[in-house]
Amino acid sequence: MSFSIRRAVSGDAEDFVSVHLQSWRESYAHVLGEEVFRRREADRTAAVEHRRAALAEQAADPAIRNWLAHAEDGRLLGFASAGPARDADVDVALELWSIYVLAEAYGTGVGQALLEHAVDTDPAYVWVLEDNARAQAFYRRNGFAADGTSKNLPAVWAGTGMTEIRMVRR
């Protein structure tokens, strides 16, 4: 599969949100109920506006990295966002805030390219769902290791009491 990577701009907000929702469906349908997806769809307009504002604000900050992967036909295949660490108890300054790739692009190098653009080989950390073995294997291949820290996602956010683990690359 041929694809290209470019920086995200505020005009990408709609695609950003669409891929986020679709990738959640593809990755987490087994743990999230349909009600979570209905709620997220109902909040789509607000999510797009929030993402548009964030991308516009972040464009002026070189410490924030938002990247998109597009197929040759222009379809968005995935995105990655990284920036300053939000956790005070970790000894690396860069956090991979999110990386989502559509299932159709699994195994094509899209995820790897997004990771490399977002955090390069820099020390960084990422929060990963405890039961997402595929993502954890991807991060381990890229030098990340669980540091023993975990947190429960609020039920209001995820629809269930899911647990995330922190993986760090030093």
Secondary structure, 3 states (H helix, E strand, C coil): CCEEEEECCHHHHHHHHHHHHHHHHHHHCCCCCHHHHHHHHHCHHHHHHHHHHHHHHHCCCCCCEEEEEEECCCCEEEEEEEEECCCCCCCCCEEEEEEEECHHHCCCCHHHHHHHHHHCCCCEEEEEECCCHHHHHHHHHCCCEEEEEEEECCHHHHCCCCEEEEEEEC
